[in-house]
Amino acid sequence: MSEQRMDADTAETVAGVVRLLRRAAELVWAAVDAEGAGSPRQLLGLGIDLAADEARNLLPARFRSTGRFRSGMNRPISSGLPSNCCGA
């Protein structure tokens, strides 16, 4: 990543993308809750959470929201991942 400063309009756009990804993750995790353990959407929810984190990391510090958001945090992943992965 370059060390160039991000202008305010670009930062607001990226922040909007972060908000959209967070909302998408919330919806996916709600579907996972409804489907129960072993839902194939667990990996989708995890992927969206990771994408939101990566997009947030692109923002300058002054634009970042406080704390780290993970809509699916503390949820067990039971779709074939190794048992030492992700706290499962």
HTML snippet that shows the backbone in 3Dmol.js (N, CA, C, O; Angstrom):
<script src="https://3Dmol.org/build/3Dmol-min.js"></script>
<div id="view" style="width:600px;height:400px;position:relative"></div>
<script>
const pdb = `
ATOM      1  N   MET A   1       0.852  -1.175   0.000  1.00  0.00           N
ATOM      2  CA  MET A   1       0.000   0.000   0.000  1.00  0.00           C
ATOM      3  C   MET A   1       0.889   1.227   0.000  1.00  0.00           C
ATOM      4  O   MET A   1       1.908   1.261   0.690  1.00  0.00           O
ATOM      5  N   SER A   2       0.519   2.209  -0.752  1.00  0.00           N
ATOM      6  CA  SER A   2       1.329   3.418  -0.818  1.00  0.00           C
ATOM      7  C   SER A   2       1.105   4.269   0.427  1.00  0.00           C
ATOM      8  O   SER A   2       0.143   4.078   1.171  1.00  0.00           O
ATOM      9  N   GLU A   3       2.008   5.202   0.629  1.00  0.00           N
ATOM     10  CA  GLU A   3       1.934   6.089   1.788  1.00  0.00           C
ATOM     11  C   GLU A   3       1.197   7.385   1.455  1.00  0.00           C
ATOM     12  O   GLU A   3       1.234   8.331   2.243  1.00  0.00           O
ATOM     13  N   GLN A   4       0.534   7.445   0.308  1.00  0.00           N
ATOM     14  CA  GLN A   4      -0.202   8.652  -0.063  1.00  0.00           C
ATOM     15  C   GLN A   4      -1.364   8.875   0.892  1.00  0.00           C
ATOM     16  O   GLN A   4      -1.957   7.929   1.410  1.00  0.00           O
ATOM     17  N   ARG A   5      -1.674  10.140   1.113  1.00  0.00           N
ATOM     18  CA  ARG A   5      -2.810  10.481   1.964  1.00  0.00           C
ATOM     19  C   ARG A   5      -4.105  10.226   1.201  1.00  0.00           C
ATOM     20  O   ARG A   5      -4.178  10.435  -0.010  1.00  0.00           O
ATOM     21  N   MET A   6      -5.111   9.779   1.917  1.00  0.00           N
ATOM     22  CA  MET A   6      -6.410   9.532   1.322  1.00  0.00           C
ATOM     23  C   MET A   6      -7.260  10.791   1.512  1.00  0.00           C
ATOM     24  O   MET A   6      -7.357  11.315   2.621  1.00  0.00           O
ATOM     25  N   ASP A   7      -7.873  11.273   0.428  1.00  0.00           N
ATOM     26  CA  ASP A   7      -8.707  12.462   0.576  1.00  0.00           C
ATOM     27  C   ASP A   7     -10.020  12.093   1.270  1.00  0.00           C
ATOM     28  O   ASP A   7     -10.382  10.920   1.352  1.00  0.00           O
ATOM     29  N   ALA A   8     -10.710  13.091   1.755  1.00  0.00           N
ATOM     30  CA  ALA A   8     -11.915  12.876   2.571  1.00  0.00           C
ATOM     31  C   ALA A   8     -13.016  12.158   1.795  1.00  0.00           C
ATOM     32  O   ALA A   8     -13.706  11.302   2.348  1.00  0.00           O
ATOM     33  N   ASP A   9     -13.184  12.503   0.510  1.00  0.00           N
ATOM     34  CA  ASP A   9     -14.231  11.848  -0.284  1.00  0.00           C
ATOM     35  C   ASP A   9     -13.955  10.350  -0.443  1.00  0.00           C
ATOM     36  O   ASP A   9     -14.864   9.528  -0.332  1.00  0.00           O
ATOM     37  N   THR A  10     -12.711  10.013  -0.701  1.00  0.00           N
ATOM     38  CA  THR A  10     -12.340   8.607  -0.844  1.00  0.00           C
ATOM     39  C   THR A  10     -12.527   7.877   0.478  1.00  0.00           C
ATOM     40  O   THR A  10     -13.031   6.754   0.508  1.00  0.00           O
ATOM     41  N   ALA A  11     -12.122   8.513   1.567  1.00  0.00           N
ATOM     42  CA  ALA A  11     -12.280   7.894   2.885  1.00  0.00           C
ATOM     43  C   ALA A  11     -13.755   7.664   3.205  1.00  0.00           C
ATOM     44  O   ALA A  11     -14.111   6.621   3.753  1.00  0.00           O
ATOM     45  N   GLU A  12     -14.599   8.608   2.875  1.00  0.00           N
ATOM     46  CA  GLU A  12     -16.035   8.438   3.112  1.00  0.00           C
ATOM     47  C   GLU A  12     -16.599   7.310   2.262  1.00  0.00           C
ATOM     48  O   GLU A  12     -17.467   6.566   2.720  1.00  0.00           O
ATOM     49  N   THR A  13     -16.122   7.172   1.039  1.00  0.00           N
ATOM     50  CA  THR A  13     -16.568   6.090   0.170  1.00  0.00           C
ATOM     51  C   THR A  13     -16.156   4.739   0.747  1.00  0.00           C
ATOM     52  O   THR A  13     -16.966   3.814   0.810  1.00  0.00           O
ATOM     53  N   VAL A  14     -14.903   4.626   1.166  1.00  0.00           N
ATOM     54  CA  VAL A  14     -14.426   3.371   1.756  1.00  0.00           C
ATOM     55  C   VAL A  14     -15.192   3.080   3.048  1.00  0.00           C
ATOM     56  O   VAL A  14     -15.544   1.930   3.310  1.00  0.00           O
ATOM     57  N   ALA A  15     -15.451   4.098   3.846  1.00  0.00           N
ATOM     58  CA  ALA A  15     -16.225   3.906   5.076  1.00  0.00           C
ATOM     59  C   ALA A  15     -17.635   3.403   4.746  1.00  0.00           C
ATOM     60  O   ALA A  15     -18.186   2.583   5.480  1.00  0.00           O
ATOM     61  N   GLY A  16     -18.209   3.882   3.664  1.00  0.00           N
ATOM     62  CA  GLY A  16     -19.519   3.392   3.221  1.00  0.00           C
ATOM     63  C   GLY A  16     -19.466   1.926   2.830  1.00  0.00           C
ATOM     64  O   GLY A  16     -20.388   1.165   3.122  1.00  0.00           O
ATOM     65  N   VAL A  17     -18.393   1.534   2.171  1.00  0.00           N
ATOM     66  CA  VAL A  17     -18.212   0.128   1.810  1.00  0.00           C
ATOM     67  C   VAL A  17     -18.106  -0.727   3.072  1.00  0.00           C
ATOM     68  O   VAL A  17     -18.684  -1.812   3.143  1.00  0.00           O
ATOM     69  N   VAL A  18     -17.375  -0.241   4.056  1.00  0.00           N
ATOM     70  CA  VAL A  18     -17.248  -0.967   5.325  1.00  0.00           C
ATOM     71  C   VAL A  18     -18.615  -1.148   5.963  1.00  0.00           C
ATOM     72  O   VAL A  18     -18.938  -2.239   6.434  1.00  0.00           O
ATOM     73  N   ARG A  19     -19.419  -0.099   5.984  1.00  0.00           N
ATOM     74  CA  ARG A  19     -20.766  -0.202   6.563  1.00  0.00           C
ATOM     75  C   ARG A  19     -21.617  -1.206   5.807  1.00  0.00           C
ATOM     76  O   ARG A  19     -22.353  -1.978   6.423  1.00  0.00           O
ATOM     77  N   LEU A  20     -21.529  -1.209   4.486  1.00  0.00           N
ATOM     78  CA  LEU A  20     -22.299  -2.168   3.684  1.00  0.00           C
ATOM     79  C   LEU A  20     -21.850  -3.604   3.953  1.00  0.00           C
ATOM     80  O   LEU A  20     -22.679  -4.505   4.072  1.00  0.00           O
ATOM     81  N   LEU A  21     -20.549  -3.812   4.048  1.00  0.00           N
ATOM     82  CA  LEU A  21     -20.046  -5.149   4.341  1.00  0.00           C
ATOM     83  C   LEU A  21     -20.485  -5.609   5.729  1.00  0.00           C
ATOM     84  O   LEU A  21     -20.842  -6.773   5.914  1.00  0.00           O
ATOM     85  N   ARG A  22     -20.460  -4.712   6.691  1.00  0.00           N
ATOM     86  CA  ARG A  22     -20.901  -5.066   8.039  1.00  0.00           C
ATOM     87  C   ARG A  22     -22.371  -5.477   8.035  1.00  0.00           C
ATOM     88  O   ARG A  22     -22.751  -6.454   8.681  1.00  0.00           O
ATOM     89  N   ARG A  23     -23.186  -4.736   7.313  1.00  0.00           N
ATOM     90  CA  ARG A  23     -24.624  -5.062   7.238  1.00  0.00           C
ATOM     91  C   ARG A  23     -24.821  -6.402   6.540  1.00  0.00           C
ATOM     92  O   ARG A  23     -25.638  -7.212   6.977  1.00  0.00           O
ATOM     93  N   ALA A  24     -24.086  -6.641   5.467  1.00  0.00           N
ATOM     94  CA  ALA A  24     -24.193  -7.925   4.769  1.00  0.00           C
ATOM     95  C   ALA A  24     -23.817  -9.066   5.705  1.00  0.00           C
ATOM     96  O   ALA A  24     -24.476 -10.105   5.713  1.00  0.00           O
ATOM     97  N   ALA A  25     -22.769  -8.880   6.490  1.00  0.00           N
ATOM     98  CA  ALA A  25     -22.359  -9.916   7.441  1.00  0.00           C
ATOM     99  C   ALA A  25     -23.448 -10.170   8.471  1.00  0.00           C
ATOM    100  O   ALA A  25     -23.714 -11.321   8.816  1.00  0.00           O
ATOM    101  N   GLU A  26     -24.079  -9.114   8.964  1.00  0.00           N
ATOM    102  CA  GLU A  26     -25.167  -9.287   9.927  1.00  0.00           C
ATOM    103  C   GLU A  26     -26.288 -10.146   9.340  1.00  0.00           C
ATOM    104  O   GLU A  26     -26.815 -11.036  10.007  1.00  0.00           O
ATOM    105  N   LEU A  27     -26.642  -9.870   8.086  1.00  0.00           N
ATOM    106  CA  LEU A  27     -27.714 -10.628   7.444  1.00  0.00           C
ATOM    107  C   LEU A  27     -27.325 -12.090   7.240  1.00  0.00           C
ATOM    108  O   LEU A  27     -28.145 -12.986   7.438  1.00  0.00           O
ATOM    109  N   VAL A  28     -26.093 -12.328   6.849  1.00  0.00           N
ATOM    110  CA  VAL A  28     -25.637 -13.704   6.645  1.00  0.00           C
ATOM    111  C   VAL A  28     -25.623 -14.455   7.971  1.00  0.00           C
ATOM    112  O   VAL A  28     -26.067 -15.601   8.042  1.00  0.00           O
ATOM    113  N   TRP A  29     -25.110 -13.809   9.032  1.00  0.00           N
ATOM    114  CA  TRP A  29     -25.070 -14.488  10.330  1.00  0.00           C
ATOM    115  C   TRP A  29     -26.474 -14.742  10.862  1.00  0.00           C
ATOM    116  O   TRP A  29     -26.686 -15.729  11.567  1.00  0.00           O
ATOM    117  N   ALA A  30     -27.433 -13.889  10.547  1.00  0.00           N
ATOM    118  CA  ALA A  30     -28.820 -14.145  10.948  1.00  0.00           C
ATOM    119  C   ALA A  30     -29.345 -15.392  10.240  1.00  0.00           C
ATOM    120  O   ALA A  30     -30.056 -16.198  10.840  1.00  0.00           O
ATOM    121  N   ALA A  31     -28.993 -15.547   8.968  1.00  0.00           N
ATOM    122  CA  ALA A  31     -29.398 -16.749   8.228  1.00  0.00           C
ATOM    123  C   ALA A  31     -28.725 -17.992   8.804  1.00  0.00           C
ATOM    124  O   ALA A  31     -29.344 -19.053   8.888  1.00  0.00           O
ATOM    125  N   VAL A  32     -27.465 -17.864   9.198  1.00  0.00           N
ATOM    126  CA  VAL A  32     -26.746 -18.987   9.815  1.00  0.00           C
ATOM    127  C   VAL A  32     -27.444 -19.394  11.113  1.00  0.00           C
ATOM    128  O   VAL A  32     -27.621 -20.583  11.378  1.00  0.00           O
ATOM    129  N   ASP A  33     -27.835 -18.418  11.910  1.00  0.00           N
ATOM    130  CA  ASP A  33     -28.537 -18.718  13.158  1.00  0.00           C
ATOM    131  C   ASP A  33     -29.821 -19.492  12.889  1.00  0.00           C
ATOM    132  O   ASP A  33     -30.163 -20.421  13.621  1.00  0.00           O
ATOM    133  N   ALA A  34     -30.527 -19.100  11.830  1.00  0.00           N
ATOM    134  CA  ALA A  34     -31.782 -19.770  11.495  1.00  0.00           C
ATOM    135  C   ALA A  34     -31.545 -21.188  10.971  1.00  0.00           C
ATOM    136  O   ALA A  34     -32.349 -22.084  11.230  1.00  0.00           O
ATOM    137  N   GLU A  35     -30.448 -21.399  10.235  1.00  0.00           N
ATOM    138  CA  GLU A  35     -30.163 -22.706   9.643  1.00  0.00           C
ATOM    139  C   GLU A  35     -29.514 -23.669  10.629  1.00  0.00           C
ATOM    140  O   GLU A  35     -29.645 -24.884  10.483  1.00  0.00           O
ATOM    141  N   GLY A  36     -28.829 -23.149  11.610  1.00  0.00           N
ATOM    142  CA  GLY A  36     -28.189 -23.999  12.606  1.00  0.00           C
ATOM    143  C   GLY A  36     -26.760 -24.351  12.239  1.00  0.00           C
ATOM    144  O   GLY A  36     -26.224 -23.922  11.217  1.00  0.00           O
ATOM    145  N   ALA A  37     -26.165 -25.151  13.115  1.00  0.00           N
ATOM    146  CA  ALA A  37     -24.760 -25.544  12.942  1.00  0.00           C
ATOM    147  C   ALA A  37     -24.560 -26.284  11.623  1.00  0.00           C
ATOM    148  O   ALA A  37     -25.431 -27.022  11.165  1.00  0.00           O
ATOM    149  N   GLY A  38     -23.410 -26.070  11.037  1.00  0.00           N
ATOM    150  CA  GLY A  38     -23.076 -26.730   9.782  1.00  0.00           C
ATOM    151  C   GLY A  38     -23.581 -26.013   8.546  1.00  0.00           C
ATOM    152  O   GLY A  38     -23.450 -26.527   7.435  1.00  0.00           O
ATOM    153  N   SER A  39     -24.152 -24.840   8.722  1.00  0.00           N
ATOM    154  CA  SER A  39     -24.649 -24.080   7.585  1.00  0.00           C
ATOM    155  C   SER A  39     -23.483 -23.686   6.677  1.00  0.00           C
ATOM    156  O   SER A  39     -22.452 -23.221   7.161  1.00  0.00           O
ATOM    157  N   PRO A  40     -23.640 -23.870   5.368  1.00  0.00           N
ATOM    158  CA  PRO A  40     -22.575 -23.458   4.455  1.00  0.00           C
ATOM    159  C   PRO A  40     -22.374 -21.938   4.445  1.00  0.00           C
ATOM    160  O   PRO A  40     -21.361 -21.447   3.945  1.00  0.00           O
ATOM    161  N   ARG A  41     -23.310 -21.220   4.981  1.00  0.00           N
ATOM    162  CA  ARG A  41     -23.189 -19.758   5.020  1.00  0.00           C
ATOM    163  C   ARG A  41     -22.223 -19.284   6.101  1.00  0.00           C
ATOM    164  O   ARG A  41     -21.873 -18.105   6.135  1.00  0.00           O
ATOM    165  N   GLN A  42     -21.789 -20.179   6.981  1.00  0.00           N
ATOM    166  CA  GLN A  42     -20.823 -19.786   8.002  1.00  0.00           C
ATOM    167  C   GLN A  42     -19.542 -19.259   7.358  1.00  0.00           C
ATOM    168  O   GLN A  42     -18.993 -18.248   7.796  1.00  0.00           O
ATOM    169  N   LEU A  43     -19.073 -19.938   6.332  1.00  0.00           N
ATOM    170  CA  LEU A  43     -17.860 -19.483   5.658  1.00  0.00           C
ATOM    171  C   LEU A  43     -18.090 -18.165   4.922  1.00  0.00           C
ATOM    172  O   LEU A  43     -17.197 -17.320   4.861  1.00  0.00           O
ATOM    173  N   LEU A  44     -19.274 -17.993   4.372  1.00  0.00           N
ATOM    174  CA  LEU A  44     -19.598 -16.725   3.721  1.00  0.00           C
ATOM    175  C   LEU A  44     -19.584 -15.584   4.740  1.00  0.00           C
ATOM    176  O   LEU A  44     -19.028 -14.517   4.480  1.00  0.00           O
ATOM    177  N   GLY A  45     -20.197 -15.817   5.896  1.00  0.00           N
ATOM    178  CA  GLY A  45     -20.196 -14.801   6.944  1.00  0.00           C
ATOM    179  C   GLY A  45     -18.793 -14.451   7.396  1.00  0.00           C
ATOM    180  O   GLY A  45     -18.466 -13.281   7.588  1.00  0.00           O
ATOM    181  N   LEU A  46     -17.965 -15.475   7.565  1.00  0.00           N
ATOM    182  CA  LEU A  46     -16.580 -15.238   7.961  1.00  0.00           C
ATOM    183  C   LEU A  46     -15.837 -14.443   6.890  1.00  0.00           C
ATOM    184  O   LEU A  46     -15.089 -13.519   7.209  1.00  0.00           O
ATOM    185  N   GLY A  47     -16.041 -14.796   5.633  1.00  0.00           N
ATOM    186  CA  GLY A  47     -15.387 -14.082   4.534  1.00  0.00           C
ATOM    187  C   GLY A  47     -15.799 -12.624   4.467  1.00  0.00           C
ATOM    188  O   GLY A  47     -14.965 -11.754   4.216  1.00  0.00           O
ATOM    189  N   ILE A  48     -17.080 -12.346   4.689  1.00  0.00           N
ATOM    190  CA  ILE A  48     -17.542 -10.963   4.663  1.00  0.00           C
ATOM    191  C   ILE A  48     -16.977 -10.196   5.850  1.00  0.00           C
ATOM    192  O   ILE A  48     -16.591  -9.036   5.712  1.00  0.00           O
ATOM    193  N   ASP A  49     -16.924 -10.845   7.030  1.00  0.00           N
ATOM    194  CA  ASP A  49     -16.311 -10.197   8.191  1.00  0.00           C
ATOM    195  C   ASP A  49     -14.856  -9.831   7.910  1.00  0.00           C
ATOM    196  O   ASP A  49     -14.409  -8.733   8.242  1.00  0.00           O
ATOM    197  N   LEU A  50     -14.129 -10.747   7.303  1.00  0.00           N
ATOM    198  CA  LEU A  50     -12.726 -10.479   6.985  1.00  0.00           C
ATOM    199  C   LEU A  50     -12.584  -9.361   5.953  1.00  0.00           C
ATOM    200  O   LEU A  50     -11.691  -8.521   6.064  1.00  0.00           O
ATOM    201  N   ALA A  51     -13.463  -9.352   4.952  1.00  0.00           N
ATOM    202  CA  ALA A  51     -13.423  -8.290   3.943  1.00  0.00           C
ATOM    203  C   ALA A  51     -13.713  -6.927   4.577  1.00  0.00           C
ATOM    204  O   ALA A  51     -13.093  -5.928   4.214  1.00  0.00           O
ATOM    205  N   ALA A  52     -14.655  -6.888   5.524  1.00  0.00           N
ATOM    206  CA  ALA A  52     -14.959  -5.629   6.217  1.00  0.00           C
ATOM    207  C   ALA A  52     -13.747  -5.155   7.015  1.00  0.00           C
ATOM    208  O   ALA A  52     -13.433  -3.965   7.025  1.00  0.00           O
ATOM    209  N   ASP A  53     -13.070  -6.083   7.681  1.00  0.00           N
ATOM    210  CA  ASP A  53     -11.866  -5.716   8.433  1.00  0.00           C
ATOM    211  C   ASP A  53     -10.779  -5.180   7.517  1.00  0.00           C
ATOM    212  O   ASP A  53     -10.132  -4.182   7.836  1.00  0.00           O
ATOM    213  N   GLU A  54     -10.577  -5.835   6.385  1.00  0.00           N
ATOM    214  CA  GLU A  54      -9.545  -5.378   5.447  1.00  0.00           C
ATOM    215  C   GLU A  54      -9.887  -4.009   4.880  1.00  0.00           C
ATOM    216  O   GLU A  54      -9.009  -3.155   4.752  1.00  0.00           O
ATOM    217  N   ALA A  55     -11.142  -3.791   4.542  1.00  0.00           N
ATOM    218  CA  ALA A  55     -11.552  -2.476   4.022  1.00  0.00           C
ATOM    219  C   ALA A  55     -11.372  -1.409   5.098  1.00  0.00           C
ATOM    220  O   ALA A  55     -10.934  -0.298   4.801  1.00  0.00           O
ATOM    221  N   ARG A  56     -11.704  -1.735   6.335  1.00  0.00           N
ATOM    222  CA  ARG A  56     -11.534  -0.788   7.434  1.00  0.00           C
ATOM    223  C   ARG A  56     -10.066  -0.438   7.617  1.00  0.00           C
ATOM    224  O   ARG A  56      -9.736   0.704   7.937  1.00  0.00           O
ATOM    225  N   ASN A  57      -9.188  -1.402   7.417  1.00  0.00           N
ATOM    226  CA  ASN A  57      -7.755  -1.153   7.570  1.00  0.00           C
ATOM    227  C   ASN A  57      -7.206  -0.209   6.507  1.00  0.00           C
ATOM    228  O   ASN A  57      -6.113   0.333   6.674  1.00  0.00           O
ATOM    229  N   LEU A  58      -7.935  -0.005   5.431  1.00  0.00           N
ATOM    230  CA  LEU A  58      -7.514   0.942   4.401  1.00  0.00           C
ATOM    231  C   LEU A  58      -7.735   2.387   4.832  1.00  0.00           C
ATOM    232  O   LEU A  58      -7.110   3.305   4.301  1.00  0.00           O
ATOM    233  N   LEU A  59      -8.621   2.581   5.791  1.00  0.00           N
ATOM    234  CA  LEU A  59      -8.978   3.934   6.215  1.00  0.00           C
ATOM    235  C   LEU A  59      -7.891   4.559   7.078  1.00  0.00           C
ATOM    236  O   LEU A  59      -7.234   3.873   7.860  1.00  0.00           O
ATOM    237  N   PRO A  60      -7.708   5.867   6.929  1.00  0.00           N
ATOM    238  CA  PRO A  60      -6.814   6.571   7.857  1.00  0.00           C
ATOM    239  C   PRO A  60      -7.379   6.449   9.272  1.00  0.00           C
ATOM    240  O   PRO A  60      -8.588   6.298   9.448  1.00  0.00           O
ATOM    241  N   ALA A  61      -6.517   6.513  10.268  1.00  0.00           N
ATOM    242  CA  ALA A  61      -6.925   6.312  11.661  1.00  0.00           C
ATOM    243  C   ALA A  61      -8.075   7.232  12.074  1.00  0.00           C
ATOM    244  O   ALA A  61      -8.944   6.818  12.841  1.00  0.00           O
ATOM    245  N   ARG A  62      -8.094   8.446  11.589  1.00  0.00           N
ATOM    246  CA  ARG A  62      -9.142   9.377  12.026  1.00  0.00           C
ATOM    247  C   ARG A  62     -10.527   9.001  11.494  1.00  0.00           C
ATOM    248  O   ARG A  62     -11.532   9.496  12.005  1.00  0.00           O
ATOM    249  N   PHE A  63     -10.596   8.142  10.485  1.00  0.00           N
ATOM    250  CA  PHE A  63     -11.883   7.730   9.922  1.00  0.00           C
ATOM    251  C   PHE A  63     -12.363   6.395  10.462  1.00  0.00           C
ATOM    252  O   PHE A  63     -13.514   6.022  10.238  1.00  0.00           O
ATOM    253  N   ARG A  64     -11.516   5.673  11.162  1.00  0.00           N
ATOM    254  CA  ARG A  64     -11.887   4.351  11.658  1.00  0.00           C
ATOM    255  C   ARG A  64     -12.856   4.467  12.816  1.00  0.00           C
ATOM    256  O   ARG A  64     -12.755   5.362  13.655  1.00  0.00           O
ATOM    257  N   SER A  65     -13.790   3.546  12.839  1.00  0.00           N
ATOM    258  CA  SER A  65     -14.710   3.513  13.978  1.00  0.00           C
ATOM    259  C   SER A  65     -13.978   2.931  15.176  1.00  0.00           C
ATOM    260  O   SER A  65     -12.960   2.257  15.019  1.00  0.00           O
ATOM    261  N   THR A  66     -14.481   3.184  16.340  1.00  0.00           N
ATOM    262  CA  THR A  66     -13.823   2.683  17.537  1.00  0.00           C
ATOM    263  C   THR A  66     -14.067   1.189  17.663  1.00  0.00           C
ATOM    264  O   THR A  66     -15.173   0.704  17.422  1.00  0.00           O
ATOM    265  N   GLY A  67     -13.047   0.485  18.035  1.00  0.00           N
ATOM    266  CA  GLY A  67     -13.175  -0.948  18.231  1.00  0.00           C
ATOM    267  C   GLY A  67     -13.236  -1.709  16.937  1.00  0.00           C
ATOM    268  O   GLY A  67     -13.346  -1.129  15.857  1.00  0.00           O
ATOM    269  N   ARG A  68     -13.165  -2.987  17.055  1.00  0.00           N
ATOM    270  CA  ARG A  68     -13.182  -3.859  15.892  1.00  0.00           C
ATOM    271  C   ARG A  68     -14.529  -4.531  15.820  1.00  0.00           C
ATOM    272  O   ARG A  68     -14.999  -5.093  16.809  1.00  0.00           O
ATOM    273  N   PHE A  69     -15.146  -4.484  14.678  1.00  0.00           N
ATOM    274  CA  PHE A  69     -16.477  -5.039  14.521  1.00  0.00           C
ATOM    275  C   PHE A  69     -16.381  -6.406  13.878  1.00  0.00           C
ATOM    276  O   PHE A  69     -15.713  -6.579  12.859  1.00  0.00           O
ATOM    277  N   ARG A  70     -17.030  -7.347  14.459  1.00  0.00           N
ATOM    278  CA  ARG A  70     -17.150  -8.673  13.878  1.00  0.00           C
ATOM    279  C   ARG A  70     -18.568  -9.138  14.137  1.00  0.00           C
ATOM    280  O   ARG A  70     -18.883  -9.530  15.261  1.00  0.00           O
ATOM    281  N   SER A  71     -19.412  -9.108  13.159  1.00  0.00           N
ATOM    282  CA  SER A  71     -20.792  -9.503  13.402  1.00  0.00           C
ATOM    283  C   SER A  71     -20.887 -10.977  13.739  1.00  0.00           C
ATOM    284  O   SER A  71     -21.826 -11.390  14.419  1.00  0.00           O
ATOM    285  N   GLY A  72     -19.942 -11.778  13.283  1.00  0.00           N
ATOM    286  CA  GLY A  72     -19.998 -13.209  13.552  1.00  0.00           C
ATOM    287  C   GLY A  72     -19.046 -13.655  14.634  1.00  0.00           C
ATOM    288  O   GLY A  72     -18.825 -14.853  14.806  1.00  0.00           O
ATOM    289  N   MET A  73     -18.477 -12.715  15.368  1.00  0.00           N
ATOM    290  CA  MET A  73     -17.493 -13.068  16.376  1.00  0.00           C
ATOM    291  C   MET A  73     -18.103 -13.988  17.431  1.00  0.00           C
ATOM    292  O   MET A  73     -19.274 -13.856  17.788  1.00  0.00           O
ATOM    293  N   ASN A  74     -17.299 -14.911  17.917  1.00  0.00           N
ATOM    294  CA  ASN A  74     -17.684 -15.873  18.936  1.00  0.00           C
ATOM    295  C   ASN A  74     -18.687 -16.905  18.448  1.00  0.00           C
ATOM    296  O   ASN A  74     -19.363 -17.545  19.253  1.00  0.00           O
ATOM    297  N   ARG A  75     -18.786 -17.066  17.160  1.00  0.00           N
ATOM    298  CA  ARG A  75     -19.671 -18.099  16.630  1.00  0.00           C
ATOM    299  C   ARG A  75     -18.829 -19.314  16.256  1.00  0.00           C
ATOM    300  O   ARG A  75     -17.744 -19.170  15.693  1.00  0.00           O
ATOM    301  N   PRO A  76     -19.322 -20.496  16.563  1.00  0.00           N
ATOM    302  CA  PRO A  76     -18.559 -21.688  16.194  1.00  0.00           C
ATOM    303  C   PRO A  76     -18.605 -21.916  14.691  1.00  0.00           C
ATOM    304  O   PRO A  76     -19.623 -21.666  14.047  1.00  0.00           O
ATOM    305  N   ILE A  77     -17.526 -22.379  14.152  1.00  0.00           N
ATOM    306  CA  ILE A  77     -17.449 -22.714  12.732  1.00  0.00           C
ATOM    307  C   ILE A  77     -17.354 -24.230  12.669  1.00  0.00           C
ATOM    308  O   ILE A  77     -16.399 -24.813  13.183  1.00  0.00           O
ATOM    309  N   SER A  78     -18.309 -24.857  12.060  1.00  0.00           N
ATOM    310  CA  SER A  78     -18.333 -26.320  12.067  1.00  0.00           C
ATOM    311  C   SER A  78     -18.457 -26.899  10.671  1.00  0.00           C
ATOM    312  O   SER A  78     -19.063 -27.954  10.485  1.00  0.00           O
ATOM    313  N   SER A  79     -17.894 -26.225   9.700  1.00  0.00           N
ATOM    314  CA  SER A  79     -18.036 -26.707   8.330  1.00  0.00           C
ATOM    315  C   SER A  79     -16.754 -27.295   7.793  1.00  0.00           C
ATOM    316  O   SER A  79     -16.380 -27.017   6.654  1.00  0.00           O
ATOM    317  N   GLY A  80     -16.077 -28.092   8.577  1.00  0.00           N
ATOM    318  CA  GLY A  80     -14.912 -28.800   8.095  1.00  0.00           C
ATOM    319  C   GLY A  80     -13.583 -28.111   8.297  1.00  0.00           C
ATOM    320  O   GLY A  80     -12.561 -28.626   7.843  1.00  0.00           O
ATOM    321  N   LEU A  81     -13.551 -26.960   8.964  1.00  0.00           N
ATOM    322  CA  LEU A  81     -12.288 -26.304   9.212  1.00  0.00           C
ATOM    323  C   LEU A  81     -11.541 -27.049  10.310  1.00  0.00           C
ATOM    324  O   LEU A  81     -12.171 -27.708  11.137  1.00  0.00           O
ATOM    325  N   PRO A  82     -10.221 -26.962  10.337  1.00  0.00           N
ATOM    326  CA  PRO A  82      -9.466 -27.621  11.405  1.00  0.00           C
ATOM    327  C   PRO A  82      -9.942 -27.141  12.780  1.00  0.00           C
ATOM    328  O   PRO A  82     -10.349 -25.990  12.941  1.00  0.00           O
ATOM    329  N   SER A  83      -9.884 -28.023  13.745  1.00  0.00           N
ATOM    330  CA  SER A  83     -10.440 -27.715  15.056  1.00  0.00           C
ATOM    331  C   SER A  83      -9.714 -26.576  15.757  1.00  0.00           C
ATOM    332  O   SER A  83     -10.290 -25.947  16.644  1.00  0.00           O
ATOM    333  N   ASN A  84      -8.456 -26.288  15.387  1.00  0.00           N
ATOM    334  CA  ASN A  84      -7.737 -25.201  16.039  1.00  0.00           C
ATOM    335  C   ASN A  84      -7.960 -23.860  15.340  1.00  0.00           C
ATOM    336  O   ASN A  84      -7.360 -22.859  15.730  1.00  0.00           O
ATOM    337  N   CYS A  85      -8.789 -23.827  14.341  1.00  0.00           N
ATOM    338  CA  CYS A  85      -9.052 -22.589  13.607  1.00  0.00           C
ATOM    339  C   CYS A  85     -10.154 -21.779  14.258  1.00  0.00           C
ATOM    340  O   CYS A  85     -11.201 -22.317  14.620  1.00  0.00           O
ATOM    341  N   CYS A  86      -9.925 -20.530  14.400  1.00  0.00           N
ATOM    342  CA  CYS A  86     -10.958 -19.540  14.740  1.00  0.00           C
ATOM    343  C   CYS A  86     -11.639 -19.808  16.070  1.00  0.00           C
ATOM    344  O   CYS A  86     -12.786 -19.403  16.260  1.00  0.00           O
ATOM    345  N   GLY A  87     -10.983 -20.463  16.972  1.00  0.00           N
ATOM    346  CA  GLY A  87     -11.570 -20.714  18.280  1.00  0.00           C
ATOM    347  C   GLY A  87     -12.626 -21.801  18.290  1.00  0.00           C
ATOM    348  O   GLY A  87     -13.326 -21.978  19.288  1.00  0.00           O
ATOM    349  N   ALA A  88     -12.750 -22.537  17.181  1.00  0.00           N
ATOM    350  CA  ALA A  88     -13.770 -23.602  17.131  1.00  0.00           C
ATOM    351  C   ALA A  88     -13.264 -24.847  17.785  1.00  0.00           C
ATOM    352  O   ALA A  88     -13.977 -25.849  17.841  1.00  0.00           O
TER     353      ALA A  88
END
`;
const viewer = $3Dmol.createViewer("view");
viewer.addModel(pdb, "pdb");
viewer.setStyle({}, {cartoon: {color: "spectrum"}});
viewer.zoomTo();
viewer.render();
</script>
